[in-house]
Amino acid sequence: MTETDHIQTTPPELAFPVAEAMVRACRDTFGPTLRAVVLTGSMARNEGSYLVRNGRRELQSDVEAIVVLHDGAPLPSRHSSRALCRLAQSHLADHGINVEVTFSVVHANYLRALPPHIYSYELRACGVVLFGEADILSLIPDFTAADLSHEDAWRMLTNRLIEQMESTGDGSLQLGGMRYRSIKLCLDVASALLVFSGRFEAGYRARLVRMEEFATTFEARNLPVDMGEFMPLLRQCVALKLEPERSIELGPGFEGQVTSWAWQAWLWQLQRMAPASAEESVDLMVRAFGRAQGIKRLLRGWLYAVRRMGWLASALYWPKWTVTAMKGLTPRHAIYLAAYRWHMACSAQTAAELPTSMDGVRELLPVAGHPAPREAAALAAQLVWNYKEFTVETRA
């Protein structure tokens, strides 16, 4: 059996080049120190998105992989890791495939120490070993759906909501388009609800089946979204994610409806995670949730921000960051709370009140640009920049 035999539903004209390019780039770069190459993400789950143009299938999903080196082998720098991604992308371009490639280069201890998160669960269940030790994924702890972290599901949903702020709004199904991101957001609402109910499954198809079952239970009446309205749209989103070329009309207002459901689910999750002593205020719940995680976690988040910007460049912001930290907010939680305030300001305030409401968003951002924007779109761009700068490459 070849590596591409595992990628069962991927068209052969895409499956072979992807497997060959990933393995070739890693072997050329790491030589005998390479222990395994593991395909992850939607392609590993047989759920990659493709479009047909001019009679050719085009890969729309990113290609992601874990590269495991033998213990003792030095891990590459960030610059070297990016060069590895460019090398694989170059190999794929030789086959006429233009797609973003992401590698995470680790030692085996990384797999052993993976926490009970959605990513860990799906990697163990669906990861495809393209090269090396066939049983390498057995090093990942065998979590059950009931073990999965509620905070991880909440973070996932918040991240998708923030990423949606930078969408192009072109209505297309292209990766990065507003409609595509709204489809992904709808799928992640379902994922988050399943994690909180202990019913999560690996893969969109399996999760749709579990949601169909869940929607008929008495417990589903307490969910933050109406299952009678949500389930038909979820079925359409699963179909479009797996087969983007299908002619399914989602209808006007789709993006707004999904965003509304996602924020309702976000608040519902937060209410179940925050300490019982927190009052019914989103600000207080987020702060109480942050304080409950301990001072070490709080400091780790702000130290990451300092290192990210550099000691000298960040010094200007230390007074503001100190005040924010004293409120119990990490950079991540401050940005998340800013996103919620932005959403509420855009959905509830009049045009005249909007600038004042946006001041409440700016005060939470670790770095607010100059001159200070008060328009919703300009501030959304700054919010997304803070999210990418201070949260994407860390769990802090």
Phi, psi and omega in degrees: 000131178271170180301321186285348176295336181285333185271074198296319186260001178282131179304137182305327182290348174252322185298312182295312178300321180297309181298315182295318183293318181295312182292317181299315181297320182289319179293321178296326185276318190252344177055227185290350178279352182283125180259320180196152171236122186239120175285134180233186175075198188294328179294321179294330180273008185060034183230026176294151181262135181228149171236153178253121177230128178053039178078003181244142175278135178240133180283125180258335181280149172295158175252121185237145179210151170258128178250117181257123177260157176296146179305137181095339177287136181293139176280145183289157173289170177299321179297317180293323179296320178294324178296323177297317178298317180295325179295314179296319179297325177294317177299319180291324178297330177297335178265007180080020181248115178254112185205152178280135180244136178233127175245139168244115184260123189219172166258170184299330180299333177300316180293318181296329186263006182299132181282171181283071181248165178304315181301313181298315183298314182287327178297315180293321184282327192234352181302144181244120179280110180275333183205142172097208188295118185296332185257020184301328183286347176291349176289338179287133177306144183272080181285151169261169179298327180290340181279343190295142184289127175291323178298321179298319179294322178294316177299315181303314182293320179296318179301317180295322179295320179290317179299330179294337181294337182260010181296154184285338181073018184275357176075004184273171175266008178294149176301125181102341178288155182302316183294318179300315181293328177291325174298313178297322180296319178300317179297324182283334171300314178298317180300315182296317179297322179291323177298314182292340178262358181075023184244013186299145175228155177279126176101143182295320181299312182295322180292326177297318178300315180294323178292324176300317178293314183298322184298338182269356184273161177296325181299330183295341179294339181266005180285157184283356178236151179283117184296328179296329178270325186285318188297317178300321180289323177298319178300317179295320182292320177298315180298318181287328177293320184276331180223079186300337183281353180294142182270081178245122181268117182277342175089160179293148178082004182301312183299316180295321180295316180296318179298318178299314178299319183296318178291326175296317178294321179302312180293320178300318178294314182301319180298331180273344179261330185292149177304147184299338182285345182292139178284171182281062176226129182299317179303312183291325179294316180296317180294317180295322178297318179295315180297324182295341181275351172102156184293327181297317180293324178295312181294323181299322179295316182285327175295325176297318179298320179296313179296322183297316181274336187100146185299314183288314183295330183273347186303326180301330187263356184303317178301316179295317181295324179297316178298317180296318179295323180295339176277359179089019183252127167282169174305319180299310183293326177296317180292319178299315180294324176298321179297319179295316179297321179298315180299314182294321180296318182289330186267340188240339186268154173282166181300324181291327183274346188302313181303318179296320178296324180291338174299326178290336175284313183302320185295342180268340183289130178306320178230116176250125187290170179237137356290153186292119178281145176240356177281146185300314184294317181295320180288327175299320179297320178292322179297316179296321178299315178298320178300312181293323185287321192246357182230329192296321185260021178213154172268355182296000000 
